[in-house]
Amino acid sequence: VSIRTPASTVSTLTYGGTGLTRIGYINGTNCRVEMWYLVAPATGTNTIAVTLSAGSKFVGGAATFTGVHQTTPLGTFASASGTSTTPSVNVTSAAAEAVVDTVAISPQNFLSPMPTATVGAGQTQRWNAATTGGLTTSNVRGAGSTEPGANPVTMSWTLSSSARWAIVAVPLKPVRPTAIKLTSFTASGGDYGPVLLQW
C-alpha cells in the first residue's frame, strides 16, 4: 500500500474478510509504504479491503504466489527512503526465492509533475498507478515488482524527475527449490477511503 500522507497508516487490511499481517513499513518525506501478507489465502474471487487511519490518497497492489513455504514464508524485510530519481533498496536473498517490492512516490512541490516510474533491470513490473485530482503534490504513485532471488538483490526504479520516495521489499522463501510462481496480481487507487480489489 503506497500512501501519500505518512501519518495515515493502514488500520486493517483484509482478503475475503480474513485479516492480513503487516510485514513492515517505512515513512518517507510526504509518503509512506506498507507491505502485508496472508499465508494460504482462500481460492476464487475475493475482495481486498484497505482501511486507513486517516484520510489520504493511496494506491494498493496485490499479488499471489504458489510454492511459498507455509511456516517460514518470509526472509528479511528491507526498506529505504530518499529524494532522487532512483529509488532503490538492497535485499538479502538467495537463489530459488522471489523478491517482492513496493514503492511510494510523491512530487517534491506543486510545480513538479507526477513522475513516471520505470522498473529496474531484472525486475518484472506488477503494478504502476498514480492517483489524480487536486494539486500534484496531493497525489501519490504506487508501483510494485518481483525479481528472482540472489545474494544480494537490488530492487530499483528510475523516475522521470526527482521526487520523494519510500520503498520496501521482502524475499519469499520456497517450500522447495524453484517452487515459487506468481499466479496473479492486481492494483487499484483510492482517494480518502477504502479501496476494494476484486481477486
DRENSEDO-112491 format. One line per field, with one value per residue (C-alpha): residue number from 1; residue in three letters; chain; x, y, z. Coordinates in pm, 1 decimal, always signed. Example, Ala and Ser with C-alpha at 12.3 -4.5 7.8 and 13.67 -1.06 7.14 Angstrom:
i c(1:2) .
aa c(Ala:Ser) .
ch c(A:A) .
px c(+1230.0:+1367.0) .
py c(-450.0:-106.0) .
pz c(+780.0:+714.0) .
This chain:
i c(1:2:3:4:5:6:7:8:9:10:11:12:13:14:15:16:17:18:19:20:21:22:23:24:25:26:27:28:29:30:31:32:33:34:35:36:37:38:39:40:41:42:43:44:45:46:47:48:49:50:51:52:53:54:55:56:57:58:59:60:61:62:63:64:65:66:67:68:69:70:71:72:73:74:75:76:77:78:79:80:81:82:83:84:85:86:87:88:89:90:91:92:93:94:95:96:97:98:99:100:101:102:103:104:105:106:107:108:109:110:111:112:113:114:115:116:117:118:119:120:121:122:123:124:125:126:127:128:129:130:131:132:133:134:135:136:137:138:139:140:141:142:143:144:145:146:147:148:149:150:151:152:153:154:155:156:157:158:159:160:161:162:163:164:165:166:167:168:169:170:171:172:173:174:175:176:177:178:179:180:181:182:183:184:185:186:187:188:189:190:191:192:193:194:195:196:197:198:199) .
aa c(Val:Ser:Ile:Arg:Thr:Pro:Ala:Ser:Thr:Val:Ser:Thr:Leu:Thr:Tyr:Gly:Gly:Thr:Gly:Leu:Thr:Arg:Ile:Gly:Tyr:Ile:Asn:Gly:Thr:Asn:Cys:Arg:Val:Glu:Met:Trp:Tyr:Leu:Val:Ala:Pro:Ala:Thr:Gly:Thr:Asn:Thr:Ile:Ala:Val:Thr:Leu:Ser:Ala:Gly:Ser:Lys:Phe:Val:Gly:Gly:Ala:Ala:Thr:Phe:Thr:Gly:Val:His:Gln:Thr:Thr:Pro:Leu:Gly:Thr:Phe:Ala:Ser:Ala:Ser:Gly:Thr:Ser:Thr:Thr:Pro:Ser:Val:Asn:Val:Thr:Ser:Ala:Ala:Ala:Glu:Ala:Val:Val:Asp:Thr:Val:Ala:Ile:Ser:Pro:Gln:Asn:Phe:Leu:Ser:Pro:Met:Pro:Thr:Ala:Thr:Val:Gly:Ala:Gly:Gln:Thr:Gln:Arg:Trp:Asn:Ala:Ala:Thr:Thr:Gly:Gly:Leu:Thr:Thr:Ser:Asn:Val:Arg:Gly:Ala:Gly:Ser:Thr:Glu:Pro:Gly:Ala:Asn:Pro:Val:Thr:Met:Ser:Trp:Thr:Leu:Ser:Ser:Ser:Ala:Arg:Trp:Ala:Ile:Val:Ala:Val:Pro:Leu:Lys:Pro:Val:Arg:Pro:Thr:Ala:Ile:Lys:Leu:Thr:Ser:Phe:Thr:Ala:Ser:Gly:Gly:Asp:Tyr:Gly:Pro:Val:Leu:Leu:Gln:Trp) .
ch c(A:A:A:A:A:A:A:A:A:A:A:A:A:A:A:A:A:A:A:A:A:A:A:A:A:A:A:A:A:A:A:A:A:A:A:A:A:A:A:A:A:A:A:A:A:A:A:A:A:A:A:A:A:A:A:A:A:A:A:A:A:A:A:A:A:A:A:A:A:A:A:A:A:A:A:A:A:A:A:A:A:A:A:A:A:A:A:A:A:A:A:A:A:A:A:A:A:A:A:A:A:A:A:A:A:A:A:A:A:A:A:A:A:A:A:A:A:A:A:A:A:A:A:A:A:A:A:A:A:A:A:A:A:A:A:A:A:A:A:A:A:A:A:A:A:A:A:A:A:A:A:A:A:A:A:A:A:A:A:A:A:A:A:A:A:A:A:A:A:A:A:A:A:A:A:A:A:A:A:A:A:A:A:A:A:A:A:A:A:A:A:A:A:A:A:A:A:A:A) .
px c(+0.0:+156.5:+17.0:+56.2:+43.8:+298.6:+68.1:-205.8:-142.9:-324.1:-561.8:-694.5:-632.9:-849.3:-880.1:-1224.3:-1283.3:-962.2:-707.5:-355.3:-37.8:+183.6:+539.2:+680.3:+664.5:+869.8:+781.6:+943.2:+906.5:+541.6:+479.3:+456.0:+463.2:+345.6:+370.2:+126.1:+84.2:-150.1:-46.1:-279.0:-549.9:-889.4:-917.1:-1158.2:-1264.9:-1239.4:-1229.7:-923.9:-1034.4:-792.4:-889.6:-663.9:-634.8:-690.4:-784.8:-514.8:-474.6:-316.7:-251.4:-294.4:-141.5:-157.2:-3.0:-44.5:+222.9:+234.1:+516.7:+587.4:+690.2:+383.7:+553.6:+852.4:+737.1:+945.8:+1309.1:+1446.7:+1237.9:+1429.5:+1335.8:+1479.4:+1364.6:+1502.8:+1465.1:+1610.4:+1531.2:+1649.6:+1454.4:+1631.1:+1678.1:+1921.8:+1767.0:+1939.6:+1805.9:+1903.3:+1851.8:+1502.4:+1348.5:+1134.6:+1179.9:+875.2:+896.4:+657.9:+742.7:+556.7:+646.0:+543.5:+631.1:+864.2:+639.6:+321.9:+519.7:+658.1:+464.8:+390.9:+694.4:+664.3:+843.6:+1037.9:+1115.3:+1479.3:+1672.7:+1594.2:+1264.7:+913.8:+664.2:+339.4:+154.4:+223.0:-50.1:-95.1:-385.1:-519.3:-710.2:-623.5:-265.2:+0.9:+158.5:-161.0:-116.3:+99.2:+233.7:+249.7:+430.9:+541.1:+763.3:+922.2:+1269.7:+1428.5:+1631.9:+2010.5:+2255.2:+2208.8:+1921.1:+1881.3:+1520.8:+1520.5:+1311.4:+1402.2:+1183.5:+1129.6:+1201.9:+1338.5:+1078.5:+1035.2:+1007.5:+989.2:+1049.0:+1011.0:+1098.3:+1098.2:+1210.7:+961.9:+1106.6:+1020.2:+883.8:+1133.8:+1389.1:+1242.5:+888.0:+766.7:+542.5:+339.2:-22.4:-195.9:-168.9:-383.2:-374.8:-611.6:-600.5:-827.1:-897.7:-978.2:-1140.6:-1112.4:-1008.4:-1159.7:-957.3:-1153.0:-943.8) .
py c(+0.0:+330.1:+623.6:+997.0:+1103.9:+945.4:+998.9:+794.3:+427.3:+107.8:+22.8:-300.3:-496.4:-799.4:-1055.0:-1209.5:-1093.0:-1253.1:-1016.4:-986.9:-939.3:-636.5:-728.2:-377.7:-14.9:+299.8:+668.6:+884.1:+1258.9:+1311.2:+941.2:+604.7:+245.6:-68.4:-437.6:-704.7:-1079.4:-1375.0:-1740.6:-1984.0:-1736.6:-1863.0:-1952.0:-1788.7:-1426.0:-1233.1:-867.9:-698.2:-412.4:-146.1:+90.2:+385.8:+553.9:+897.7:+1039.7:+1018.7:+929.1:+589.4:+308.1:-59.2:-351.6:-725.6:-1047.7:-1416.3:-1683.4:-2062.7:-2273.4:-2043.9:-2208.6:-2215.3:-2180.4:-1958.0:-1772.0:-1455.0:-1354.7:-1029.5:-717.5:-419.5:-54.4:+280.1:+635.4:+947.2:+1220.8:+1146.3:+989.8:+644.7:+474.1:+152.2:-91.8:-381.4:-712.9:-1017.7:-1311.3:-1645.1:-1849.1:-2006.0:-1720.8:-1443.6:-1083.2:-852.5:-472.8:-178.2:+190.4:+512.7:+829.6:+1189.6:+1502.5:+1748.5:+2055.3:+2176.8:+2282.0:+1930.9:+1686.6:+1335.7:+1142.7:+821.3:+517.3:+258.5:-75.0:-173.7:-424.1:-786.6:-695.3:-758.1:-477.6:-599.9:-267.9:+102.2:+362.3:+716.2:+897.4:+1213.5:+1531.0:+1843.8:+1965.2:+1730.0:+1719.6:+1576.5:+1261.6:+950.8:+694.0:+334.5:+55.2:-299.5:-560.5:-901.6:-1038.9:-1383.1:-1416.1:-1378.6:-1250.5:-961.4:-828.0:-455.1:-355.2:-24.1:+216.5:+510.4:+822.3:+1076.4:+1358.2:+1386.3:+1305.3:+1195.5:+818.1:+525.9:+162.4:-173.5:-527.4:-881.7:-1222.1:-1510.2:-1844.9:-2155.7:-2479.8:-2649.1:-2515.8:-2337.5:-2376.3:-2014.9:-1897.3:-1577.9:-1671.4:-1331.8:-963.7:-651.1:-286.2:-0.8:+355.4:+530.7:+876.3:+923.9:+589.5:+213.7:+51.3:-276.9:-502.5:-786.3:-1103.2) .
pz c(+0.0:-116.5:+82.7:+18.9:+387.0:+626.9:+926.4:+757.6:+829.3:+731.4:+1017.4:+868.3:+552.2:+475.7:+197.2:+172.7:+530.0:+662.9:+816.1:+677.7:+883.1:+828.0:+726.1:+767.4:+658.4:+612.8:+616.9:+352.5:+315.3:+215.7:+151.7:+326.4:+205.5:+386.6:+295.8:+420.7:+368.5:+415.2:+404.3:+224.2:+115.8:+6.1:-361.8:-603.8:-638.6:-311.9:-208.2:-62.4:+166.0:+291.0:+573.3:+659.8:+998.6:+840.4:+502.2:+235.5:-128.6:-183.9:-430.5:-341.1:-528.8:-461.4:-590.7:-509.3:-529.8:-515.3:-377.0:-80.0:+248.0:+474.1:+813.5:+726.6:+414.8:+450.3:+453.3:+594.2:+527.4:+383.2:+337.4:+226.0:+153.1:-7.8:-267.5:-612.7:-949.3:-837.7:-556.3:-454.1:-168.0:-119.1:-13.1:+133.6:-63.8:-218.9:-532.5:-563.1:-362.6:-514.2:-403.2:-395.7:-367.0:-337.8:-381.8:-297.2:-489.7:-415.5:-622.8:-448.7:-486.4:-656.9:-966.4:-1011.6:-1230.3:-1105.9:-1231.4:-1425.1:-1282.6:-1483.8:-1322.9:-1271.5:-1481.9:-1396.8:-1229.3:-1360.8:-1301.7:-1142.2:-1098.0:-1152.2:-1092.4:-963.3:-800.9:-966.9:-887.2:-693.5:-666.1:-796.9:-452.0:-302.3:-512.6:-490.2:-734.0:-618.9:-801.8:-733.0:-893.0:-847.0:-916.3:-876.5:-558.6:-542.7:-282.8:-277.0:-488.1:-552.0:-617.5:-806.1:-1012.1:-1237.8:-1214.0:-1492.3:-1245.5:-893.4:-627.1:-268.0:-232.2:+8.1:-89.5:+85.6:-22.6:+114.3:-18.4:-29.5:+75.1:-129.2:+12.8:-220.3:-471.6:-777.2:-640.8:-619.5:-901.4:-939.4:-1004.4:-1023.9:-939.3:-938.5:-836.7:-761.9:-635.2:-388.9:-257.0:+111.6:+177.1:+146.7:-176.3:-289.6:-516.2:-673.1:-663.7) .
